Amino acid sequence: MERISKTYLSLSSGNPEPSEADLVFTRRMVECGEMMGIEVLDHFIVGNKKYLSLKEYGII
């Protein structure tokens, strides 16, 4: 199985808290990866010198 080691989203608002759209996108990215045999290891949202790991958040 192939792996995507990093994906990230940089927000101009500076707030790294995930929106509902971010969560939907991440879930779809993981589902598409599974169909293609690609494991998504994490997805980071970056803003205002902070970041949020969606793996640590429990989404991935």
mmCIF file as Biopython writes it, N, C-alpha, C and O atoms, coordinates in Angstrom:
data_model
#
loop_
_atom_site.group_PDB
_atom_site.id
_atom_site.type_symbol
_atom_site.label_atom_id
_atom_site.label_alt_id
_atom_site.label_comp_id
_atom_site.label_asym_id
_atom_site.label_entity_id
_atom_site.label_seq_id
_atom_site.pdbx_PDB_ins_code
_atom_site.Cartn_x
_atom_site.Cartn_y
_atom_site.Cartn_z
_atom_site.occupancy
_atom_site.B_iso_or_equiv
_atom_site.auth_seq_id
_atom_site.auth_asym_id
_atom_site.pdbx_PDB_model_num
ATOM 1   N N  . MET A ? 1  ? 0.843   -1.172 0.000  1.0 0.0 1  A 1 
ATOM 2   C CA . MET A ? 1  ? 0.000   0.000  0.000  1.0 0.0 1  A 1 
ATOM 3   C C  . MET A ? 1  ? 0.892   1.241  0.000  1.0 0.0 1  A 1 
ATOM 4   O O  . MET A ? 1  ? 1.845   1.330  0.774  1.0 0.0 1  A 1 
ATOM 5   N N  . GLU A ? 2  ? 0.581   2.173  -0.856 1.0 0.0 2  A 1 
ATOM 6   C CA . GLU A ? 2  ? 1.288   3.461  -0.888 1.0 0.0 2  A 1 
ATOM 7   C C  . GLU A ? 2  ? 0.799   4.313  0.282  1.0 0.0 2  A 1 
ATOM 8   O O  . GLU A ? 2  ? -0.265  4.067  0.851  1.0 0.0 2  A 1 
ATOM 9   N N  . ARG A ? 3  ? 1.602   5.322  0.626  1.0 0.0 3  A 1 
ATOM 10  C CA . ARG A ? 3  ? 1.224   6.213  1.728  1.0 0.0 3  A 1 
ATOM 11  C C  . ARG A ? 3  ? 1.398   7.665  1.334  1.0 0.0 3  A 1 
ATOM 12  O O  . ARG A ? 3  ? 2.351   8.027  0.643  1.0 0.0 3  A 1 
ATOM 13  N N  . ILE A ? 4  ? 0.480   8.480  1.774  1.0 0.0 4  A 1 
ATOM 14  C CA . ILE A ? 4  ? 0.642   9.926  1.703  1.0 0.0 4  A 1 
ATOM 15  C C  . ILE A ? 4  ? 1.075   10.330 3.101  1.0 0.0 4  A 1 
ATOM 16  O O  . ILE A ? 4  ? 0.321   10.174 4.062  1.0 0.0 4  A 1 
ATOM 17  N N  . SER A ? 5  ? 2.282   10.846 3.212  1.0 0.0 5  A 1 
ATOM 18  C CA . SER A ? 5  ? 2.793   11.133 4.545  1.0 0.0 5  A 1 
ATOM 19  C C  . SER A ? 5  ? 2.319   12.468 5.088  1.0 0.0 5  A 1 
ATOM 20  O O  . SER A ? 5  ? 2.191   12.626 6.302  1.0 0.0 5  A 1 
ATOM 21  N N  . LYS A ? 6  ? 2.052   13.442 4.205  1.0 0.0 6  A 1 
ATOM 22  C CA . LYS A ? 6  ? 1.668   14.765 4.700  1.0 0.0 6  A 1 
ATOM 23  C C  . LYS A ? 6  ? 0.656   15.400 3.762  1.0 0.0 6  A 1 
ATOM 24  O O  . LYS A ? 6  ? 0.830   15.389 2.543  1.0 0.0 6  A 1 
ATOM 25  N N  . THR A ? 7  ? -0.367  15.933 4.319  1.0 0.0 7  A 1 
ATOM 26  C CA . THR A ? 7  ? -1.231  16.868 3.604  1.0 0.0 7  A 1 
ATOM 27  C C  . THR A ? 7  ? -1.464  18.008 4.578  1.0 0.0 7  A 1 
ATOM 28  O O  . THR A ? 7  ? -1.471  17.798 5.791  1.0 0.0 7  A 1 
ATOM 29  N N  . TYR A ? 8  ? -1.652  19.188 4.067  1.0 0.0 8  A 1 
ATOM 30  C CA . TYR A ? 8  ? -1.915  20.299 4.980  1.0 0.0 8  A 1 
ATOM 31  C C  . TYR A ? 8  ? -2.746  21.353 4.301  1.0 0.0 8  A 1 
ATOM 32  O O  . TYR A ? 8  ? -2.793  21.444 3.075  1.0 0.0 8  A 1 
ATOM 33  N N  . LEU A ? 9  ? -3.399  22.145 5.116  1.0 0.0 9  A 1 
ATOM 34  C CA . LEU A ? 9  ? -4.240  23.243 4.674  1.0 0.0 9  A 1 
ATOM 35  C C  . LEU A ? 9  ? -3.821  24.466 5.469  1.0 0.0 9  A 1 
ATOM 36  O O  . LEU A ? 9  ? -3.872  24.454 6.699  1.0 0.0 9  A 1 
ATOM 37  N N  . SER A ? 10 ? -3.410  25.515 4.783  1.0 0.0 10 A 1 
ATOM 38  C CA . SER A ? 10 ? -3.019  26.753 5.445  1.0 0.0 10 A 1 
ATOM 39  C C  . SER A ? 10 ? -4.182  27.732 5.358  1.0 0.0 10 A 1 
ATOM 40  O O  . SER A ? 10 ? -4.677  28.019 4.268  1.0 0.0 10 A 1 
ATOM 41  N N  . LEU A ? 11 ? -4.612  28.237 6.493  1.0 0.0 11 A 1 
ATOM 42  C CA . LEU A ? 11 ? -5.782  29.119 6.545  1.0 0.0 11 A 1 
ATOM 43  C C  . LEU A ? 11 ? -5.381  30.572 6.724  1.0 0.0 11 A 1 
ATOM 44  O O  . LEU A ? 11 ? -4.547  30.898 7.568  1.0 0.0 11 A 1 
ATOM 45  N N  . SER A ? 12 ? -5.976  31.433 5.931  1.0 0.0 12 A 1 
ATOM 46  C CA . SER A ? 12 ? -5.683  32.856 6.052  1.0 0.0 12 A 1 
ATOM 47  C C  . SER A ? 12 ? -6.303  33.447 7.312  1.0 0.0 12 A 1 
ATOM 48  O O  . SER A ? 12 ? -5.850  34.484 7.797  1.0 0.0 12 A 1 
ATOM 49  N N  . SER A ? 13 ? -7.340  32.793 7.849  1.0 0.0 13 A 1 
ATOM 50  C CA . SER A ? 13 ? -7.983  33.311 9.058  1.0 0.0 13 A 1 
ATOM 51  C C  . SER A ? 13 ? -7.093  33.159 10.286 1.0 0.0 13 A 1 
ATOM 52  O O  . SER A ? 13 ? -7.280  33.862 11.279 1.0 0.0 13 A 1 
ATOM 53  N N  . GLY A ? 14 ? -6.133  32.250 10.224 1.0 0.0 14 A 1 
ATOM 54  C CA . GLY A ? 14 ? -5.240  32.034 11.344 1.0 0.0 14 A 1 
ATOM 55  C C  . GLY A ? 14 ? -5.766  31.056 12.381 1.0 0.0 14 A 1 
ATOM 56  O O  . GLY A ? 14 ? -5.040  30.690 13.306 1.0 0.0 14 A 1 
ATOM 57  N N  . ASN A ? 15 ? -7.011  30.626 12.245 1.0 0.0 15 A 1 
ATOM 58  C CA . ASN A ? 15 ? -7.614  29.705 13.206 1.0 0.0 15 A 1 
ATOM 59  C C  . ASN A ? 15 ? -7.464  28.271 12.694 1.0 0.0 15 A 1 
ATOM 60  O O  . ASN A ? 15 ? -8.066  27.914 11.682 1.0 0.0 15 A 1 
ATOM 61  N N  . PRO A ? 16 ? -6.661  27.439 13.386 1.0 0.0 16 A 1 
ATOM 62  C CA . PRO A ? 16 ? -6.467  26.083 12.906 1.0 0.0 16 A 1 
ATOM 63  C C  . PRO A ? 16 ? -7.587  25.108 13.287 1.0 0.0 16 A 1 
ATOM 64  O O  . PRO A ? 16 ? -7.479  23.916 12.999 1.0 0.0 16 A 1 
ATOM 65  N N  . GLU A ? 17 ? -8.637  25.580 13.915 1.0 0.0 17 A 1 
ATOM 66  C CA . GLU A ? 17 ? -9.761  24.707 14.267 1.0 0.0 17 A 1 
ATOM 67  C C  . GLU A ? 17 ? -10.459 24.254 12.976 1.0 0.0 17 A 1 
ATOM 68  O O  . GLU A ? 17 ? -10.777 25.096 12.136 1.0 0.0 17 A 1 
ATOM 69  N N  . PRO A ? 18 ? -10.705 22.946 12.795 1.0 0.0 18 A 1 
ATOM 70  C CA . PRO A ? 18 ? -11.289 22.473 11.539 1.0 0.0 18 A 1 
ATOM 71  C C  . PRO A ? 18 ? -12.753 22.876 11.392 1.0 0.0 18 A 1 
ATOM 72  O O  . PRO A ? 18 ? -13.532 22.811 12.343 1.0 0.0 18 A 1 
ATOM 73  N N  . SER A ? 19 ? -13.106 23.291 10.185 1.0 0.0 19 A 1 
ATOM 74  C CA . SER A ? 19 ? -14.510 23.573 9.875  1.0 0.0 19 A 1 
ATOM 75  C C  . SER A ? 19 ? -15.176 22.262 9.469  1.0 0.0 19 A 1 
ATOM 76  O O  . SER A ? 19 ? -14.498 21.253 9.275  1.0 0.0 19 A 1 
ATOM 77  N N  . GLU A ? 20 ? -16.479 22.275 9.344  1.0 0.0 20 A 1 
ATOM 78  C CA . GLU A ? 20 ? -17.191 21.085 8.875  1.0 0.0 20 A 1 
ATOM 79  C C  . GLU A ? 20 ? -16.712 20.704 7.475  1.0 0.0 20 A 1 
ATOM 80  O O  . GLU A ? 20 ? -16.576 19.520 7.166  1.0 0.0 20 A 1 
ATOM 81  N N  . ALA A ? 21 ? -16.455 21.706 6.628  1.0 0.0 21 A 1 
ATOM 82  C CA . ALA A ? 21 ? -15.951 21.433 5.282  1.0 0.0 21 A 1 
ATOM 83  C C  . ALA A ? 21 ? -14.577 20.758 5.330  1.0 0.0 21 A 1 
ATOM 84  O O  . ALA A ? 21 ? -14.300 19.867 4.528  1.0 0.0 21 A 1 
ATOM 85  N N  . ASP A ? 22 ? -13.719 21.175 6.261  1.0 0.0 22 A 1 
ATOM 86  C CA . ASP A ? 22 ? -12.407 20.537 6.426  1.0 0.0 22 A 1 
ATOM 87  C C  . ASP A ? 22 ? -12.563 19.067 6.802  1.0 0.0 22 A 1 
ATOM 88  O O  . ASP A ? 22 ? -11.858 18.205 6.279  1.0 0.0 22 A 1 
ATOM 89  N N  . LEU A ? 23 ? -13.488 18.793 7.708  1.0 0.0 23 A 1 
ATOM 90  C CA . LEU A ? 23 ? -13.709 17.421 8.164  1.0 0.0 23 A 1 
ATOM 91  C C  . LEU A ? 23 ? -14.265 16.552 7.042  1.0 0.0 23 A 1 
ATOM 92  O O  . LEU A ? 23 ? -13.844 15.408 6.870  1.0 0.0 23 A 1 
ATOM 93  N N  . VAL A ? 24 ? -15.215 17.098 6.277  1.0 0.0 24 A 1 
ATOM 94  C CA . VAL A ? 24 ? -15.780 16.365 5.142  1.0 0.0 24 A 1 
ATOM 95  C C  . VAL A ? 24 ? -14.688 16.079 4.116  1.0 0.0 24 A 1 
ATOM 96  O O  . VAL A ? 24 ? -14.579 14.955 3.626  1.0 0.0 24 A 1 
ATOM 97  N N  . PHE A ? 25 ? -13.881 17.087 3.786  1.0 0.0 25 A 1 
ATOM 98  C CA . PHE A ? 25 ? -12.794 16.910 2.826  1.0 0.0 25 A 1 
ATOM 99  C C  . PHE A ? 25 ? -11.829 15.820 3.281  1.0 0.0 25 A 1 
ATOM 100 O O  . PHE A ? 25 ? -11.431 14.968 2.487  1.0 0.0 25 A 1 
ATOM 101 N N  . THR A ? 26 ? -11.459 15.848 4.547  1.0 0.0 26 A 1 
ATOM 102 C CA . THR A ? 26 ? -10.506 14.873 5.074  1.0 0.0 26 A 1 
ATOM 103 C C  . THR A ? 26 ? -11.079 13.466 5.004  1.0 0.0 26 A 1 
ATOM 104 O O  . THR A ? 26 ? -10.389 12.534 4.592  1.0 0.0 26 A 1 
ATOM 105 N N  . ARG A ? 27 ? -12.324 13.308 5.400  1.0 0.0 27 A 1 
ATOM 106 C CA . ARG A ? 27 ? -12.951 11.983 5.329  1.0 0.0 27 A 1 
ATOM 107 C C  . ARG A ? 27 ? -13.006 11.475 3.896  1.0 0.0 27 A 1 
ATOM 108 O O  . ARG A ? 27 ? -12.755 10.296 3.644  1.0 0.0 27 A 1 
ATOM 109 N N  . ARG A ? 28 ? -13.331 12.354 2.960  1.0 0.0 28 A 1 
ATOM 110 C CA . ARG A ? 28 ? -13.373 11.954 1.547  1.0 0.0 28 A 1 
ATOM 111 C C  . ARG A ? 28 ? -11.985 11.601 1.031  1.0 0.0 28 A 1 
ATOM 112 O O  . ARG A ? 28 ? -11.828 10.650 0.264  1.0 0.0 28 A 1 
ATOM 113 N N  . MET A ? 29 ? -10.983 12.361 1.447  1.0 0.0 29 A 1 
ATOM 114 C CA . MET A ? 29 ? -9.619  12.081 1.032  1.0 0.0 29 A 1 
ATOM 115 C C  . MET A ? 29 ? -9.191  10.692 1.525  1.0 0.0 29 A 1 
ATOM 116 O O  . MET A ? 29 ? -8.560  9.936  0.786  1.0 0.0 29 A 1 
ATOM 117 N N  . VAL A ? 30 ? -9.530  10.365 2.755  1.0 0.0 30 A 1 
ATOM 118 C CA . VAL A ? 30 ? -9.201  9.052  3.313  1.0 0.0 30 A 1 
ATOM 119 C C  . VAL A ? 30 ? -9.954  7.953  2.556  1.0 0.0 30 A 1 
ATOM 120 O O  . VAL A ? 30 ? -9.372  6.921  2.220  1.0 0.0 30 A 1 
ATOM 121 N N  . GLU A ? 31 ? -11.243 8.171  2.289  1.0 0.0 31 A 1 
ATOM 122 C CA . GLU A ? 31 ? -12.039 7.180  1.557  1.0 0.0 31 A 1 
ATOM 123 C C  . GLU A ? 31 ? -11.483 6.954  0.148  1.0 0.0 31 A 1 
ATOM 124 O O  . GLU A ? 31 ? -11.356 5.812  -0.293 1.0 0.0 31 A 1 
ATOM 125 N N  . CYS A ? 32 ? -11.155 8.030  -0.550 1.0 0.0 32 A 1 
ATOM 126 C CA . CYS A ? 32 ? -10.586 7.901  -1.900 1.0 0.0 32 A 1 
ATOM 127 C C  . CYS A ? 32 ? -9.248  7.182  -1.850 1.0 0.0 32 A 1 
ATOM 128 O O  . CYS A ? 32 ? -8.959  6.341  -2.701 1.0 0.0 32 A 1 
ATOM 129 N N  . GLY A ? 33 ? -8.437  7.505  -0.864 1.0 0.0 33 A 1 
ATOM 130 C CA . GLY A ? 33 ? -7.154  6.836  -0.701 1.0 0.0 33 A 1 
ATOM 131 C C  . GLY A ? 33 ? -7.329  5.341  -0.497 1.0 0.0 33 A 1 
ATOM 132 O O  . GLY A ? 33 ? -6.593  4.539  -1.071 1.0 0.0 33 A 1 
ATOM 133 N N  . GLU A ? 34 ? -8.306  4.969  0.321  1.0 0.0 34 A 1 
ATOM 134 C CA . GLU A ? 34 ? -8.565  3.548  0.560  1.0 0.0 34 A 1 
ATOM 135 C C  . GLU A ? 34 ? -8.939  2.829  -0.732 1.0 0.0 34 A 1 
ATOM 136 O O  . GLU A ? 34 ? -8.497  1.705  -0.966 1.0 0.0 34 A 1 
ATOM 137 N N  . MET A ? 35 ? -9.756  3.475  -1.576 1.0 0.0 35 A 1 
ATOM 138 C CA . MET A ? 35 ? -10.158 2.865  -2.843 1.0 0.0 35 A 1 
ATOM 139 C C  . MET A ? 35 ? -8.979  2.667  -3.784 1.0 0.0 35 A 1 
ATOM 140 O O  . MET A ? 35 ? -8.971  1.737  -4.591 1.0 0.0 35 A 1 
ATOM 141 N N  . MET A ? 36 ? -7.972  3.553  -3.680 1.0 0.0 36 A 1 
ATOM 142 C CA . MET A ? 36 ? -6.802  3.481  -4.560 1.0 0.0 36 A 1 
ATOM 143 C C  . MET A ? 36 ? -5.619  2.779  -3.913 1.0 0.0 36 A 1 
ATOM 144 O O  . MET A ? 36 ? -4.553  2.672  -4.521 1.0 0.0 36 A 1 
ATOM 145 N N  . GLY A ? 37 ? -5.794  2.299  -2.687 1.0 0.0 37 A 1 
ATOM 146 C CA . GLY A ? 37 ? -4.705  1.626  -1.994 1.0 0.0 37 A 1 
ATOM 147 C C  . GLY A ? 37 ? -3.651  2.575  -1.462 1.0 0.0 37 A 1 
ATOM 148 O O  . GLY A ? 37 ? -2.478  2.219  -1.349 1.0 0.0 37 A 1 
ATOM 149 N N  . ILE A ? 38 ? -4.081  3.797  -1.134 1.0 0.0 38 A 1 
ATOM 150 C CA . ILE A ? 38 ? -3.166  4.809  -0.589 1.0 0.0 38 A 1 
ATOM 151 C C  . ILE A ? 38 ? -3.610  5.145  0.830  1.0 0.0 38 A 1 
ATOM 152 O O  . ILE A ? 38 ? -4.755  5.542  1.049  1.0 0.0 38 A 1 
ATOM 153 N N  . GLU A ? 39 ? -2.715  4.989  1.780  1.0 0.0 39 A 1 
ATOM 154 C CA . GLU A ? 39 ? -3.033  5.296  3.172  1.0 0.0 39 A 1 
ATOM 155 C C  . GLU A ? 39 ? -2.694  6.758  3.480  1.0 0.0 39 A 1 
ATOM 156 O O  . GLU A ? 39 ? -1.556  7.184  3.280  1.0 0.0 39 A 1 
ATOM 157 N N  . VAL A ? 40 ? -3.650  7.509  3.953  1.0 0.0 40 A 1 
ATOM 158 C CA . VAL A ? 40 ? -3.416  8.887  4.389  1.0 0.0 40 A 1 
ATOM 159 C C  . VAL A ? 40 ? -3.046  8.830  5.866  1.0 0.0 40 A 1 
ATOM 160 O O  . VAL A ? 40 ? -3.846  8.396  6.695  1.0 0.0 40 A 1 
ATOM 161 N N  . LEU A ? 41 ? -1.841  9.265  6.191  1.0 0.0 41 A 1 
ATOM 162 C CA . LEU A ? 41 ? -1.354  9.160  7.561  1.0 0.0 41 A 1 
ATOM 163 C C  . LEU A ? 41 ? -1.810  10.305 8.450  1.0 0.0 41 A 1 
ATOM 164 O O  . LEU A ? 41 ? -2.028  10.102 9.644  1.0 0.0 41 A 1 
ATOM 165 N N  . ASP A ? 42 ? -1.960  11.510 7.892  1.0 0.0 42 A 1 
ATOM 166 C CA . ASP A ? 42 ? -2.387  12.651 8.688  1.0 0.0 42 A 1 
ATOM 167 C C  . ASP A ? 42 ? -2.765  13.789 7.746  1.0 0.0 42 A 1 
ATOM 168 O O  . ASP A ? 42 ? -2.422  13.774 6.564  1.0 0.0 42 A 1 
ATOM 169 N N  . HIS A ? 43 ? -3.464  14.756 8.278  1.0 0.0 43 A 1 
ATOM 170 C CA . HIS A ? 43 ? -3.840  15.986 7.562  1.0 0.0 43 A 1 
ATOM 171 C C  . HIS A ? 43 ? -3.716  17.108 8.573  1.0 0.0 43 A 1 
ATOM 172 O O  . HIS A ? 43 ? -4.356  17.077 9.624  1.0 0.0 43 A 1 
ATOM 173 N N  . PHE A ? 44 ? -2.899  18.095 8.260  1.0 0.0 44 A 1 
ATOM 174 C CA . PHE A ? 44 ? -2.649  19.213 9.163  1.0 0.0 44 A 1 
ATOM 175 C C  . PHE A ? 44 ? -3.370  20.457 8.680  1.0 0.0 44 A 1 
ATOM 176 O O  . PHE A ? 44 ? -3.403  20.740 7.482  1.0 0.0 44 A 1 
ATOM 177 N N  . ILE A ? 45 ? -3.943  21.196 9.611  1.0 0.0 45 A 1 
ATOM 178 C CA . ILE A ? 45 ? -4.485  22.523 9.338  1.0 0.0 45 A 1 
ATOM 179 C C  . ILE A ? 45 ? -3.569  23.500 10.055 1.0 0.0 45 A 1 
ATOM 180 O O  . ILE A ? 45 ? -3.337  23.377 11.258 1.0 0.0 45 A 1 
ATOM 181 N N  . VAL A ? 46 ? -3.049  24.473 9.310  1.0 0.0 46 A 1 
ATOM 182 C CA . VAL A ? 46 ? -2.044  25.399 9.832  1.0 0.0 46 A 1 
ATOM 183 C C  . VAL A ? 46 ? -2.603  26.815 9.790  1.0 0.0 46 A 1 
ATOM 184 O O  . VAL A ? 46 ? -3.206  27.228 8.800  1.0 0.0 46 A 1 
ATOM 185 N N  . GLY A ? 47 ? -2.394  27.554 10.879 1.0 0.0 47 A 1 
ATOM 186 C CA . GLY A ? 47 ? -2.812  28.943 10.910 1.0 0.0 47 A 1 
ATOM 187 C C  . GLY A ? 47 ? -2.306  29.646 12.149 1.0 0.0 47 A 1 
ATOM 188 O O  . GLY A ? 47 ? -2.291  29.067 13.235 1.0 0.0 47 A 1 
ATOM 189 N N  . ASN A ? 48 ? -1.893  30.887 11.993 1.0 0.0 48 A 1 
ATOM 190 C CA . ASN A ? 48 ? -1.480  31.748 13.100 1.0 0.0 48 A 1 
ATOM 191 C C  . ASN A ? 48 ? -0.408  31.106 13.993 1.0 0.0 48 A 1 
ATOM 192 O O  . ASN A ? 48 ? -0.502  31.135 15.220 1.0 0.0 48 A 1 
ATOM 193 N N  . LYS A ? 49 ? 0.608   30.528 13.346 1.0 0.0 49 A 1 
ATOM 194 C CA . LYS A ? 49 ? 1.732   29.880 14.035 1.0 0.0 49 A 1 
ATOM 195 C C  . LYS A ? 49 ? 1.302   28.699 14.902 1.0 0.0 49 A 1 
ATOM 196 O O  . LYS A ? 49 ? 2.004   28.319 15.839 1.0 0.0 49 A 1 
ATOM 197 N N  . LYS A ? 50 ? 0.146   28.126 14.583 1.0 0.0 50 A 1 
ATOM 198 C CA . LYS A ? 50 ? -0.366  26.940 15.273 1.0 0.0 50 A 1 
ATOM 199 C C  . LYS A ? 50 ? -0.747  25.914 14.212 1.0 0.0 50 A 1 
ATOM 200 O O  . LYS A ? 50 ? -0.913  26.245 13.038 1.0 0.0 50 A 1 
ATOM 201 N N  . TYR A ? 51 ? -0.883  24.667 14.643 1.0 0.0 51 A 1 
ATOM 202 C CA . TYR A ? 51 ? -1.368  23.649 13.727 1.0 0.0 51 A 1 
ATOM 203 C C  . TYR A ? 51 ? -2.280  22.683 14.470 1.0 0.0 51 A 1 
ATOM 204 O O  . TYR A ? 51 ? -2.243  22.586 15.697 1.0 0.0 51 A 1 
ATOM 205 N N  . LEU A ? 52 ? -3.087  21.981 13.716 1.0 0.0 52 A 1 
ATOM 206 C CA . LEU A ? 52 ? -3.941  20.946 14.265 1.0 0.0 52 A 1 
ATOM 207 C C  . LEU A ? 52 ? -3.766  19.705 13.413 1.0 0.0 52 A 1 
ATOM 208 O O  . LEU A ? 52 ? -3.918  19.757 12.192 1.0 0.0 52 A 1 
ATOM 209 N N  . SER A ? 53 ? -3.449  18.597 14.047 1.0 0.0 53 A 1 
ATOM 210 C CA . SER A ? 53 ? -3.328  17.303 13.377 1.0 0.0 53 A 1 
ATOM 211 C C  . SER A ? 53 ? -4.683  16.618 13.438 1.0 0.0 53 A 1 
ATOM 212 O O  . SER A ? 53 ? -5.213  16.384 14.524 1.0 0.0 53 A 1 
ATOM 213 N N  . LEU A ? 54 ? -5.253  16.292 12.271 1.0 0.0 54 A 1 
ATOM 214 C CA . LEU A ? 54 ? -6.540  15.612 12.282 1.0 0.0 54 A 1 
ATOM 215 C C  . LEU A ? 54 ? -6.404  14.161 12.731 1.0 0.0 54 A 1 
ATOM 216 O O  . LEU A ? 54 ? -7.400  13.535 13.094 1.0 0.0 54 A 1 
ATOM 217 N N  . LYS A ? 55 ? -5.199  13.621 12.712 1.0 0.0 55 A 1 
ATOM 218 C CA . LYS A ? 55 ? -4.977  12.296 13.308 1.0 0.0 55 A 1 
ATOM 219 C C  . LYS A ? 55 ? -5.105  12.411 14.829 1.0 0.0 55 A 1 
ATOM 220 O O  . LYS A ? 55 ? -5.786  11.606 15.465 1.0 0.0 55 A 1 
ATOM 221 N N  . GLU A ? 56 ? -4.451  13.406 15.395 1.0 0.0 56 A 1 
ATOM 222 C CA . GLU A ? 56 ? -4.545  13.620 16.843 1.0 0.0 56 A 1 
ATOM 223 C C  . GLU A ? 56 ? -5.967  14.011 17.260 1.0 0.0 56 A 1 
ATOM 224 O O  . GLU A ? 56 ? -6.396  13.710 18.374 1.0 0.0 56 A 1 
ATOM 225 N N  . TYR A ? 57 ? -6.688  14.677 16.366 1.0 0.0 57 A 1 
ATOM 226 C CA . TYR A ? 57 ? -8.070  15.102 16.611 1.0 0.0 57 A 1 
ATOM 227 C C  . TYR A ? 57 ? -9.025  13.909 16.561 1.0 0.0 57 A 1 
ATOM 228 O O  . TYR A ? 57 ? -10.173 14.005 16.996 1.0 0.0 57 A 1 
ATOM 229 N N  . GLY A ? 58 ? -8.536  12.771 16.018 1.0 0.0 58 A 1 
ATOM 230 C CA . GLY A ? 58 ? -9.345  11.555 15.957 1.0 0.0 58 A 1 
ATOM 231 C C  . GLY A ? 58 ? -10.127 11.362 14.676 1.0 0.0 58 A 1 
ATOM 232 O O  . GLY A ? 58 ? -10.993 10.489 14.615 1.0 0.0 58 A 1 
ATOM 233 N N  . ILE A ? 59 ? -9.846  12.154 13.645 1.0 0.0 59 A 1 
ATOM 234 C CA . ILE A ? 59 ? -10.562 12.046 12.379 1.0 0.0 59 A 1 
ATOM 235 C C  . ILE A ? 59 ? -9.943  10.980 11.476 1.0 0.0 59 A 1 
ATOM 236 O O  . ILE A ? 59 ? -10.655 10.277 10.759 1.0 0.0 59 A 1 
ATOM 237 N N  . ILE A ? 60 ? -8.634  10.866 11.514 1.0 0.0 60 A 1 
ATOM 238 C CA . ILE A ? 60 ? -7.933  9.869  10.679 1.0 0.0 60 A 1 
ATOM 239 C C  . ILE A ? 60 ? -7.512  8.725  11.573 1.0 0.0 60 A 1 
ATOM 240 O O  . ILE A ? 60 ? -6.905  7.764  11.101 1.0 0.0 60 A 1 
#
